[in-house]
């Protein structure tokens, strides 16, 4: 064999090697689970001061990407000059705002890239500058992705986002809601957001073409508020949109919002697109991290209330990964946030537990949740010996106490009756069986909280600060759930015309609030408290009705 032929053969081998290597790299990039985290700041408020804002912190926890919140999205920071320089003219107040937003976002992206973390931005669609909408007289049409100009503008917007923010690895798109609290110069709209044919399918196809195909970037399309609870609609979308390695569907682990007693999502494991699962670590309806509330076990292994679901349904993320591994794209946690206002936590222990376990399990799905949990207890808390078992029991009890205290394992209450830092008048399911079961579970919840407090006091936490917070936050849960129990008892007693029990539980209610409000005197690191006068997003403030009942049952 002459040297020329030998050289050609060697070159061919090298070419094949490098092509194979690059194909393998691309495949790994698109098949390795995404482990993402987002801090969901309260819209319209000062952003959370959280350690999870720091990419280095979440990288160390096991995350490989960060999702920036809606008001940190390049959708609000592009200048639109490639389309029309007069949309955001230089020197205008709105252009100044956009340019400042762009500088802020680029600084965030640089910090993320420095840690070799993937960068994703969550964006509401359709969202355009007010000047653009007014200039082109599209107030009535810009929310329709089938409109020719709207489609053109969406494509321009996507191109400018990736051109002006080249570090961006992908977009997380939401159409279920539109928040404008921190977007003074933009407007948002979406028509027929639940319609696969009119909105979801055409929009995904536009985005897939621009993001996944043209730019080889990732599109994570959220089902929330659009096609998350209707399996027929989900399958219509799945069937109509051709799968792509860069296209991922994002689904909350439960039906509807992050409420206990809601069913495990029926669309998880369905269709032909890869799915990333959303998990809220500091649950907005359950104290936002103010008290022990370990949900990672239930999300991974299945909550106790899911045991009554039909056997043919998937009941947990573990079952999803085991039965449909080809569809598993990863885990996306909200380490902090959801909802509005308080409680505001000073110590991130309980959300840290949920976020860390979810992140570690998400990339090690062959391990049990208990194995990952014990790693957290030893590696991050330094617990040893019997304290490991006590901590485990304490955390599992918290999940049992929360579902019984806010609802019941049979969903005997409307879960929206208490949220953020407020409490509404209990909304209960009618029926004698439901009433007796609900009241019994309220007693069980308080009993479990008392055990949690006892366990917290018995554990050697290693330092006074952690000990103070563990005990104080457990007391916080106990006192709050005593308030919940008293309200549900008053509600039923009043419905039944039981004056004696109304008066009895009114006294319990007042004492429970007194004990709860005194917690801050004992424990320095507990969260801000629920308040009796809070009415935002709450139709019937509980304390207002209590005051009427006090006058009625003198």
C-alpha positions as CSV (number, residue, x, y, z in Angstrom):
1,X,0.0,0.0,0.0
2,X,1.5,3.3,-1.0
3,X,1.8,6.3,1.4
4,X,-0.9,8.3,-0.5
5,X,-3.5,5.6,0.0
6,X,-2.5,5.1,3.6
7,X,-2.9,8.8,4.2
8,X,-6.3,8.8,2.6
9,X,-7.4,5.9,4.8
10,X,-6.1,7.6,7.9
11,X,-7.9,10.8,7.0
12,X,-11.1,8.9,6.4
13,X,-10.9,7.2,9.8
14,X,-10.3,10.5,11.5
15,X,-13.3,12.1,9.6
16,X,-15.5,9.2,10.7
17,X,-14.3,9.4,14.2
18,X,-14.9,13.1,14.5
19,X,-18.4,12.9,12.9
20,X,-19.3,10.0,15.3
21,X,-17.9,12.0,18.2
22,X,-19.9,15.1,17.3
23,X,-23.0,13.1,16.7
24,X,-22.6,11.5,20.0
25,X,-22.1,14.9,21.6
26,X,-25.2,16.2,20.0
27,X,-27.1,13.2,21.1
28,X,-25.9,13.5,24.7
29,X,-26.8,17.2,24.7
30,X,-30.3,16.3,23.8
31,X,-30.8,13.2,25.8
32,X,-29.0,13.9,29.0
33,X,-31.7,15.0,31.5
34,X,-32.1,18.7,32.0
35,X,-32.0,19.5,35.7
36,X,-33.3,23.1,35.8
37,X,-34.1,25.5,38.5
38,X,-36.0,28.8,38.6
39,X,-36.6,31.4,41.3
40,X,-40.2,32.6,40.7
41,X,-40.2,36.1,42.0
42,X,-43.5,37.6,43.2
43,X,-44.8,39.6,40.2
44,X,-44.8,43.3,40.9
45,X,-42.6,43.0,44.0
46,X,-39.0,43.3,44.9
47,X,-37.2,40.1,43.6
48,X,-36.4,37.5,46.2
49,X,-33.0,37.7,47.9
50,X,-32.2,34.0,47.6
51,X,-29.1,32.0,47.3
52,X,-30.7,30.2,44.4
53,X,-30.3,33.3,42.3
54,X,-26.6,32.4,42.2
55,X,-25.8,29.9,39.4
56,X,-22.8,28.6,41.4
57,X,-25.1,27.6,44.2
58,X,-27.5,25.6,42.1
59,X,-24.7,24.0,40.1
60,X,-23.3,22.6,43.3
61,X,-26.7,21.2,44.1
62,X,-26.8,19.2,40.9
63,X,-28.5,21.5,38.4
64,X,-27.1,21.9,34.9
65,X,-29.3,24.8,33.8
66,X,-31.1,27.9,35.1
67,X,-34.5,29.2,34.0
68,X,-34.7,33.0,34.4
69,X,-38.1,34.3,35.4
70,X,-40.6,36.1,33.2
71,X,-39.3,39.6,33.9
72,X,-35.7,38.6,33.3
73,X,-36.6,37.4,29.8
74,X,-35.0,38.9,26.6
75,X,-38.5,39.2,25.3
76,X,-38.6,42.4,27.3
77,X,-35.1,43.5,26.3
78,X,-34.8,43.3,22.6
79,X,-34.8,46.6,20.6
80,X,-36.7,45.6,17.5
81,X,-34.4,47.5,15.3
82,X,-34.2,44.7,12.7
83,X,-38.0,45.2,12.1
84,X,-38.6,48.9,12.7
85,X,-36.3,51.4,14.4
86,X,-39.2,53.5,15.4
87,X,-40.8,50.8,17.6
88,X,-38.4,51.7,20.4
89,X,-36.7,54.9,19.3
90,X,-33.4,55.9,21.0
91,X,-33.8,58.5,23.6
92,X,-37.4,57.4,24.5
93,X,-38.2,56.3,28.0
94,X,-39.3,52.9,26.9
95,X,-36.1,52.4,24.9
96,X,-34.1,53.4,28.0
97,X,-36.0,50.9,30.1
98,X,-35.4,48.1,27.5
99,X,-31.7,48.9,27.2
100,X,-31.3,48.8,31.0
101,X,-33.2,45.5,31.1
102,X,-30.9,44.1,28.4
103,X,-27.8,45.1,30.4
104,X,-29.2,43.5,33.5
105,X,-30.0,40.2,31.7
106,X,-26.6,40.1,30.0
107,X,-24.9,40.4,33.3
108,X,-27.0,37.5,34.6
109,X,-26.2,35.4,31.6
110,X,-22.5,36.0,32.0
111,X,-22.6,34.8,35.6
112,X,-24.4,31.7,34.4
113,X,-22.0,31.0,31.6
114,X,-19.1,31.4,33.9
115,X,-20.4,28.3,35.7
116,X,-20.9,26.5,32.5
117,X,-24.7,26.3,33.1
118,X,-27.3,26.3,30.4
119,X,-29.4,29.4,30.2
120,X,-33.2,29.4,29.6
121,X,-35.6,32.3,29.7
122,X,-39.3,31.9,30.5
123,X,-41.4,34.1,28.3
124,X,-45.1,34.9,28.0
125,X,-46.4,34.8,24.4
126,X,-47.6,36.8,22.7
127,X,-45.8,39.8,24.1
128,X,-44.9,43.0,22.2
129,X,-44.0,46.6,22.9
130,X,-47.0,49.0,23.3
131,X,-45.5,51.3,20.6
132,X,-45.4,48.5,18.1
133,X,-49.0,47.4,18.8
134,X,-50.2,51.0,18.5
135,X,-48.2,51.9,15.4
136,X,-49.4,48.9,13.4
137,X,-53.0,49.0,14.8
138,X,-53.0,45.4,15.9
139,X,-54.7,45.7,19.3
140,X,-57.3,43.2,18.2
141,X,-55.1,40.8,16.3
142,X,-51.7,40.5,17.9
143,X,-52.7,37.7,20.1
144,X,-53.5,35.4,17.2
145,X,-50.5,33.4,15.9
146,X,-52.4,32.6,12.7
147,X,-52.5,36.3,11.8
148,X,-49.9,36.9,9.1
149,X,-48.3,40.0,10.8
150,X,-48.4,38.4,14.2
151,X,-46.5,35.4,12.9
152,X,-43.9,37.7,11.3
153,X,-43.5,39.6,14.5
154,X,-43.1,36.4,16.5
155,X,-40.3,35.3,14.2
156,X,-38.6,38.6,14.4
157,X,-38.9,38.5,18.2
158,X,-37.3,35.1,18.4
159,X,-34.5,36.1,16.0
160,X,-33.7,39.2,17.9
161,X,-33.7,37.4,21.3
162,X,-31.1,34.9,20.2
163,X,-29.1,37.5,18.1
164,X,-28.9,40.0,20.9
165,X,-28.5,37.4,23.7
166,X,-26.2,34.8,22.1
167,X,-25.6,33.0,25.4
168,X,-29.3,31.9,25.5
169,X,-29.6,28.1,25.2
170,X,-33.4,28.0,24.9
171,X,-36.8,29.5,25.6
172,X,-39.4,28.3,28.0
173,X,-42.7,29.5,26.6
174,X,-45.9,30.0,28.5
175,X,-49.3,30.9,27.0
176,X,-51.6,29.9,29.9
177,X,-51.3,33.3,31.6
178,X,-49.8,36.7,30.9
179,X,-48.1,38.8,33.6
180,X,-47.4,42.5,33.0
181,X,-46.7,43.5,36.6
182,X,-43.0,44.4,35.8
183,X,-43.4,45.1,32.1
184,X,-44.7,48.7,31.9
185,X,-44.0,49.2,28.1
186,X,-45.3,45.9,26.8
187,X,-48.7,44.3,26.2
188,X,-49.5,40.6,26.1
189,X,-52.4,38.6,24.6
190,X,-53.2,35.1,23.4
191,X,-56.3,34.0,21.7
192,X,-57.9,30.6,22.1
193,X,-55.1,29.5,24.4
194,X,-56.7,26.1,25.0
195,X,-57.3,25.3,21.3
196,X,-54.9,22.9,19.8
197,X,-56.0,23.8,16.2
198,X,-56.3,27.6,16.5
199,X,-53.4,28.4,18.8
200,X,-51.2,25.7,20.4
201,X,-50.2,23.7,17.3
202,X,-49.5,26.7,15.0
203,X,-47.5,28.5,17.7
204,X,-45.4,25.5,18.6
205,X,-44.6,24.9,14.9
206,X,-43.5,28.5,14.4
207,X,-41.3,28.4,17.5
208,X,-40.0,24.9,16.6
209,X,-38.9,26.1,13.1
210,X,-37.2,29.3,14.4
211,X,-35.6,27.9,17.6
212,X,-35.1,24.1,17.2
213,X,-34.5,23.8,13.5
214,X,-32.9,27.1,12.3
215,X,-30.8,27.8,15.4
216,X,-30.4,24.3,17.0
217,X,-31.6,25.8,20.3
218,X,-34.1,24.3,22.7
219,X,-37.8,25.1,23.0
220,X,-39.5,24.1,26.2
221,X,-43.3,24.6,25.7
222,X,-45.3,24.7,28.9
223,X,-48.7,22.9,29.0
224,X,-49.9,25.0,32.1
225,X,-53.2,26.6,31.6
226,X,-53.5,25.5,28.0
227,X,-53.4,21.7,27.4
228,X,-52.3,20.4,30.8
229,X,-55.5,18.7,32.0
230,X,-57.2,17.6,28.8
231,X,-55.6,14.4,27.5
232,X,-57.5,14.6,24.2
233,X,-56.1,18.1,23.5
234,X,-52.6,17.0,24.6
235,X,-52.7,14.1,22.1
236,X,-54.0,16.3,19.3
237,X,-50.9,18.5,19.8
238,X,-48.6,15.6,20.1
239,X,-50.0,14.0,16.9
240,X,-49.9,17.3,14.9
241,X,-46.4,18.5,15.9
242,X,-43.5,16.4,14.6
243,X,-41.1,15.5,17.4
244,X,-37.6,17.2,17.4
245,X,-34.6,16.6,19.6
246,X,-34.8,20.2,20.7
247,X,-38.5,20.3,21.5
248,X,-39.6,19.5,25.1
249,X,-43.0,19.7,26.7
250,X,-43.1,21.0,30.3
251,X,-45.8,19.6,32.6
252,X,-46.6,20.1,36.3
253,X,-46.5,16.8,38.2
254,X,-50.1,17.2,39.3
255,X,-53.4,18.1,37.7
256,X,-54.0,21.9,37.6
257,X,-51.9,23.9,40.1
258,X,-49.5,22.7,42.8
259,X,-52.2,21.5,45.3
260,X,-52.1,18.3,47.4
261,X,-55.0,16.0,46.8
262,X,-54.9,16.9,43.1
263,X,-54.4,13.8,40.8
264,X,-51.0,13.0,39.3
265,X,-51.0,14.6,35.8
266,X,-52.7,12.4,33.2
267,X,-50.7,13.7,30.3
268,X,-47.3,12.7,31.8
269,X,-46.0,9.8,29.8
270,X,-48.4,10.3,26.9
271,X,-47.8,11.3,23.3
272,X,-44.5,11.2,21.5
273,X,-42.7,14.3,22.8
274,X,-40.1,14.4,25.6
275,X,-41.4,15.9,28.8
276,X,-39.8,17.8,31.6
277,X,-41.6,17.8,34.9
278,X,-42.2,20.9,36.9
279,X,-42.0,20.8,40.7
280,X,-42.6,23.6,43.2
281,X,-40.2,23.4,46.1
282,X,-41.6,26.1,48.3
283,X,-45.3,25.6,47.7
284,X,-47.3,28.8,47.4
285,X,-50.5,27.3,48.9
286,X,-48.6,25.5,51.7
287,X,-46.5,28.2,53.4
288,X,-43.8,28.8,50.8
289,X,-41.2,27.1,52.9
290,X,-42.3,28.6,56.2
291,X,-42.8,25.1,57.8
292,X,-41.6,21.5,57.1
293,X,-43.4,20.3,53.9
294,X,-41.4,17.5,52.3
295,X,-43.0,16.9,48.9
296,X,-40.1,15.3,47.0
297,X,-41.0,11.8,48.3
298,X,-44.6,12.1,47.0
299,X,-43.6,13.6,43.7
300,X,-41.0,10.8,43.0
301,X,-42.7,7.8,44.6
302,X,-46.4,8.9,44.5
303,X,-48.4,10.7,47.1
304,X,-50.7,8.7,49.4
305,X,-53.8,10.1,47.8
306,X,-52.7,8.9,44.4
307,X,-53.0,5.3,45.5
308,X,-56.7,5.4,44.7
309,X,-56.1,6.5,41.1
310,X,-56.9,3.9,38.3
311,X,-54.2,1.2,38.1
312,X,-53.6,1.9,34.4
313,X,-52.6,5.5,35.1
314,X,-49.1,6.6,35.9
315,X,-48.9,7.6,39.6
316,X,-45.5,9.1,40.0
317,X,-42.4,10.5,38.3
318,X,-40.6,7.3,39.2
319,X,-43.2,5.2,37.4
320,X,-43.0,7.6,34.4
321,X,-39.3,7.2,34.1
322,X,-39.5,3.4,34.5
323,X,-42.3,2.9,32.0
324,X,-41.5,5.7,29.4
325,X,-37.8,6.4,29.8
326,X,-37.6,7.7,26.2
327,X,-40.0,10.5,27.1
328,X,-38.2,11.6,30.2
329,X,-36.4,14.9,29.6
330,X,-35.6,16.0,33.1
331,X,-36.8,17.9,36.2
332,X,-37.5,21.6,36.5
333,X,-37.9,22.9,40.0
334,X,-39.0,26.3,41.3
335,X,-36.7,26.5,44.3
336,X,-38.5,29.6,45.5
337,X,-41.7,31.4,44.5
338,X,-45.2,31.1,43.2
339,X,-48.2,33.3,44.0
340,X,-47.9,36.7,45.6
341,X,-46.9,38.4,48.9
342,X,-45.9,36.3,51.9
343,X,-45.0,34.3,53.9
344,X,-41.5,35.5,53.3
345,X,-38.9,33.1,54.6
346,X,-35.6,34.0,56.2
347,X,-34.1,30.5,56.2
348,X,-34.4,28.3,53.0
349,X,-34.0,24.9,54.8
350,X,-37.3,23.3,53.7
351,X,-37.3,24.4,50.1
352,X,-33.6,23.4,50.0
353,X,-34.5,19.9,51.0
354,X,-37.1,19.6,48.2
355,X,-35.0,21.2,45.5
356,X,-31.8,19.3,46.3
357,X,-33.5,15.9,46.5
358,X,-35.3,16.5,43.2
359,X,-32.2,17.7,41.5
360,X,-30.1,14.8,42.6
361,X,-32.8,12.2,41.9
362,X,-33.5,13.8,38.5
363,X,-30.0,12.8,37.3
364,X,-29.8,9.6,39.3
365,X,-33.2,8.0,38.6
366,X,-31.9,4.5,39.3
367,X,-31.5,5.5,43.0
368,X,-34.4,5.5,45.5
369,X,-35.8,8.7,46.9
370,X,-34.9,7.4,50.4
371,X,-31.2,7.0,49.3
372,X,-31.1,10.6,48.0
373,X,-32.9,11.9,51.1
374,X,-30.3,10.2,53.4
375,X,-27.5,11.8,51.4
376,X,-29.1,15.2,52.0
377,X,-29.4,14.5,55.7
378,X,-25.8,13.5,56.0
379,X,-24.1,15.6,53.4
380,X,-25.9,18.9,53.9
381,X,-27.2,18.7,57.5
382,X,-24.5,16.5,59.0
383,X,-27.0,14.3,60.8
384,X,-25.9,11.0,62.3
385,X,-27.2,7.8,63.9
386,X,-30.8,7.9,65.2
387,X,-31.2,11.5,64.1
388,X,-31.3,10.3,60.5
389,X,-34.3,8.2,61.2
390,X,-36.0,11.0,63.2
391,X,-35.4,13.5,60.4
392,X,-36.9,11.1,57.9
393,X,-39.9,10.5,60.0
394,X,-40.4,14.2,60.7
395,X,-40.3,15.0,56.9
396,X,-42.7,12.2,55.9
397,X,-45.1,13.2,58.6
398,X,-45.0,16.8,57.3
399,X,-46.5,15.6,54.0
400,X,-49.2,13.7,55.8
401,X,-50.0,16.6,58.0
402,X,-50.2,19.1,55.2
403,X,-52.7,17.2,53.0
404,X,-54.9,16.5,56.0
405,X,-54.8,20.0,57.4
406,X,-55.4,22.0,54.3
407,X,-57.6,19.5,52.5
408,X,-58.1,15.8,53.1
409,X,-56.7,12.7,51.4
410,X,-60.1,12.4,49.7
411,X,-60.2,16.0,48.5
412,X,-63.0,17.0,50.8
413,X,-62.2,20.7,50.5
414,X,-61.6,23.2,47.7
415,X,-57.8,23.7,47.9
416,X,-58.0,27.4,47.1
417,X,-59.5,28.3,50.5
418,X,-56.0,29.3,51.8
419,X,-53.1,30.7,49.8
420,X,-50.2,33.0,50.0
421,X,-50.4,34.7,53.5
422,X,-54.2,34.6,53.8
423,X,-57.0,32.4,54.8
424,X,-60.5,32.4,53.3
425,X,-63.6,30.9,54.8
426,X,-63.3,27.1,54.4
427,X,-64.9,25.7,51.2
428,X,-66.0,22.1,51.9
429,X,-67.6,19.3,50.0
430,X,-71.2,18.6,51.2
431,X,-72.1,15.3,52.8
432,X,-72.1,13.7,56.2
433,X,-69.4,11.2,55.4
434,X,-67.3,13.9,53.9
435,X,-67.8,16.1,57.0
436,X,-66.9,13.4,59.5
437,X,-63.8,12.3,57.5
438,X,-62.7,15.9,57.0
439,X,-63.0,16.8,60.7
440,X,-61.2,13.6,61.7
441,X,-58.3,14.5,59.4
442,X,-58.0,17.9,60.8
443,X,-57.5,16.3,64.2
444,X,-54.9,13.9,62.7
445,X,-53.1,16.9,61.1
446,X,-52.7,18.6,64.4
447,X,-51.6,15.4,66.1
448,X,-48.9,14.9,63.4
449,X,-47.7,18.4,63.8
450,X,-47.2,17.9,67.5
451,X,-45.1,14.8,66.7
452,X,-43.1,16.8,64.2
453,X,-42.4,19.5,66.9
454,X,-41.3,16.8,69.3
455,X,-39.0,15.2,66.8
456,X,-37.5,18.6,65.9
457,X,-36.7,19.2,69.5
458,X,-35.1,15.7,69.9
459,X,-32.6,15.9,67.0
460,X,-29.0,17.1,67.4
461,X,-28.9,19.7,64.6
462,X,-25.3,20.4,65.1
463,X,-25.7,24.2,65.7
464,X,-28.1,26.5,67.5
465,X,-29.2,28.4,64.3
466,X,-30.4,25.3,62.5
467,X,-32.0,24.0,65.8
468,X,-33.8,27.2,66.4
469,X,-35.2,27.3,62.9
470,X,-36.1,23.6,62.7
471,X,-38.1,23.8,66.0
472,X,-39.5,27.3,65.3
473,X,-40.7,26.4,61.8
474,X,-42.3,23.2,63.1
475,X,-44.1,25.2,65.8
476,X,-45.2,27.6,63.0
477,X,-46.8,24.6,61.2
478,X,-48.5,23.4,64.3
479,X,-50.0,26.8,65.3
480,X,-51.1,27.5,61.7
481,X,-52.8,24.2,61.3
482,X,-54.5,24.6,64.7
483,X,-56.1,27.8,63.1
484,X,-57.1,25.8,60.1
485,X,-58.7,23.1,62.3
486,X,-60.7,25.6,64.3
487,X,-62.0,27.3,61.1
488,X,-63.2,24.0,59.6
489,X,-64.9,23.1,62.9
490,X,-66.6,26.5,63.1
491,X,-67.8,26.2,59.5
492,X,-69.4,22.8,60.0
493,X,-70.9,23.8,63.4
494,X,-72.5,26.9,61.9
495,X,-73.8,24.9,59.0
496,X,-75.4,22.4,61.4
497,X,-76.8,25.1,63.7
498,X,-74.7,23.8,66.5
499,X,-74.3,27.0,68.7
500,X,-72.4,25.2,71.5
501,X,-69.7,24.1,69.2
502,X,-69.5,27.4,67.3
503,X,-68.8,29.2,70.6
504,X,-66.3,26.5,71.7
505,X,-64.3,26.7,68.5
506,X,-64.5,30.5,68.3
507,X,-62.5,30.5,71.6
508,X,-60.1,27.9,70.2
509,X,-59.7,30.1,67.1
510,X,-58.7,33.2,69.1
511,X,-56.3,31.3,71.2
512,X,-54.7,29.7,68.2
513,X,-54.1,33.1,66.6
514,X,-52.7,34.4,69.8
515,X,-50.2,31.5,70.1
516,X,-49.3,31.8,66.4
517,X,-48.6,35.5,66.6
518,X,-46.3,35.0,69.6
519,X,-44.0,32.7,67.7
520,X,-41.7,35.5,66.5
521,X,-40.9,36.4,70.1
522,X,-39.3,32.9,70.6
523,X,-37.9,32.1,67.2
524,X,-35.8,34.6,65.3
525,X,-35.6,32.9,61.9
526,X,-39.2,31.9,61.2
527,X,-41.0,33.3,58.2
528,X,-43.3,36.3,58.2
529,X,-46.8,35.3,59.4
530,X,-50.1,34.8,57.8
531,X,-52.4,37.8,58.5
532,X,-56.1,37.9,59.3
533,X,-56.9,40.8,57.0
534,X,-55.3,39.4,53.8
535,X,-57.8,39.3,50.9
536,X,-55.8,39.3,47.7
537,X,-57.1,36.5,45.5
538,X,-59.3,35.4,48.4
539,X,-63.1,35.8,47.9
540,X,-64.2,35.5,51.5
541,X,-61.8,36.5,54.2
542,X,-62.2,34.1,57.1
543,X,-61.7,36.6,59.9
544,X,-64.4,38.9,58.6
545,X,-66.9,36.0,58.8
546,X,-65.6,35.1,62.2
547,X,-66.3,38.6,63.5
548,X,-69.9,38.3,62.1
549,X,-70.3,34.9,63.9
550,X,-69.0,36.4,67.1
551,X,-71.7,39.0,67.0
552,X,-74.4,36.4,66.1
553,X,-73.4,33.8,68.7
554,X,-73.0,36.2,71.7
